[in-house]
Amino acid sequence: MDRLRSRDDYLANVAQAWRETLPDVAFDADRRWEDVGADSFASLQLLMQLEDSLGISIPLDLLRPESTPAMLAAALWRINRA
């Protein structure tokens, strides 16, 4: 994993995982997770896809009901920068 990736790279990964996890829900970087009607299984799917694509371990509590894709991408970027 390249530690110098931009936040936009992380958002692109979140967008791809979103589309694979929720193919019937339009992607919006500012839409809250709780507003799309996703359940805990979808949350796990999204996080597992991100772990696979980014090659990092992601804490389960990183994706909260109030999280947006933009917030998730920023948190992933911070984790990788630490």
One Martini backbone bead per residue (centre of mass of N, CA, C, O) as a GRO file, in nm:
protein
   82
    1MET     BB    1   0.094   0.037   0.025
    2ASP     BB    2   0.058   0.368  -0.045
    3ARG     BB    3   0.115   0.633   0.181
    4LEU     BB    4   0.055   0.877  -0.056
    5ARG     BB    5  -0.227   0.879  -0.081
    6SER     BB    6  -0.516   1.023  -0.148
    7ARG     BB    7  -0.832   1.105  -0.063
    8ASP     BB    8  -0.946   1.048  -0.346
    9ASP     BB    9  -0.860   0.752  -0.354
   10TYR     BB   10  -1.040   0.666  -0.118
   11LEU     BB   11  -1.308   0.757  -0.241
   12ALA     BB   12  -1.294   0.568  -0.484
   13ASN     BB   13  -1.300   0.309  -0.313
   14VAL     BB   14  -1.569   0.365  -0.174
   15ALA     BB   15  -1.739   0.387  -0.430
   16GLN     BB   16  -1.690   0.099  -0.530
   17ALA     BB   17  -1.793  -0.050  -0.279
   18TRP     BB   18  -2.073   0.072  -0.283
   19ARG     BB   19  -2.162  -0.035  -0.566
   20GLU     BB   20  -2.127  -0.338  -0.478
   21THR     BB   21  -2.313  -0.331  -0.219
   22LEU     BB   22  -2.517  -0.084  -0.354
   23PRO     BB   23  -2.646  -0.098  -0.664
   24ASP     BB   24  -2.939   0.065  -0.598
   25VAL     BB   25  -2.753   0.303  -0.484
   26ALA     BB   26  -2.667   0.608  -0.510
   27PHE     BB   27  -2.387   0.786  -0.518
   28ASP     BB   28  -2.291   0.988  -0.221
   29ALA     BB   29  -2.051   1.150  -0.037
   30ASP     BB   30  -2.297   1.289   0.167
   31ARG     BB   31  -2.431   1.023   0.247
   32ARG     BB   32  -2.578   0.858   0.485
   33TRP     BB   33  -2.585   0.537   0.586
   34GLU     BB   34  -2.874   0.546   0.726
   35ASP     BB   35  -3.020   0.662   0.449
   36VAL     BB   36  -2.992   0.374   0.271
   37GLY     BB   37  -3.076   0.104   0.440
   38ALA     BB   38  -2.847  -0.035   0.569
   39ASP     BB   39  -2.703  -0.307   0.706
   40SER     BB   40  -2.475  -0.498   0.873
   41PHE     BB   41  -2.396  -0.665   0.625
   42ALA     BB   42  -2.324  -0.424   0.442
   43SER     BB   43  -2.105  -0.315   0.624
   44LEU     BB   44  -1.919  -0.559   0.606
   45GLN     BB   45  -1.887  -0.563   0.302
   46LEU     BB   46  -1.761  -0.287   0.270
   47LEU     BB   47  -1.515  -0.331   0.458
   48MET     BB   48  -1.400  -0.581   0.310
   49GLN     BB   49  -1.354  -0.445   0.038
   50LEU     BB   50  -1.160  -0.232   0.148
   51GLU     BB   51  -0.948  -0.420   0.259
   52ASP     BB   52  -0.880  -0.551  -0.012
   53SER     BB   53  -0.814  -0.287  -0.182
   54LEU     BB   54  -0.607  -0.156   0.050
   55GLY     BB   55  -0.456  -0.351   0.260
   56ILE     BB   56  -0.629  -0.311   0.531
   57SER     BB   57  -0.726  -0.266   0.856
   58ILE     BB   58  -1.069  -0.229   0.972
   59PRO     BB   59  -1.261  -0.095   1.189
   60LEU     BB   60  -1.591  -0.148   1.257
   61ASP     BB   61  -1.644   0.151   1.392
   62LEU     BB   62  -1.600   0.338   1.136
   63LEU     BB   63  -1.896   0.255   1.060
   64ARG     BB   64  -2.153   0.473   1.090
   65PRO     BB   65  -2.462   0.596   1.054
   66GLU     BB   66  -2.336   0.905   1.006
   67SER     BB   67  -2.175   0.819   0.779
   68THR     BB   68  -1.984   0.908   0.506
   69PRO     BB   69  -1.787   0.860   0.245
   70ALA     BB   70  -1.605   1.104   0.309
   71MET     BB   71  -1.551   1.025   0.604
   72LEU     BB   72  -1.435   0.745   0.549
   73ALA     BB   73  -1.199   0.832   0.368
   74ALA     BB   74  -1.061   1.013   0.578
   75ALA     BB   75  -1.019   0.789   0.791
   76LEU     BB   76  -0.846   0.606   0.613
   77TRP     BB   77  -0.623   0.807   0.560
   78ARG     BB   78  -0.541   0.845   0.858
   79ILE     BB   79  -0.467   0.553   0.918
   80ASN     BB   80  -0.239   0.537   0.694
   81ARG     BB   81  -0.067   0.785   0.822
   82ALA     BB   82   0.008   0.662   1.115
   0.00000   0.00000   0.00000
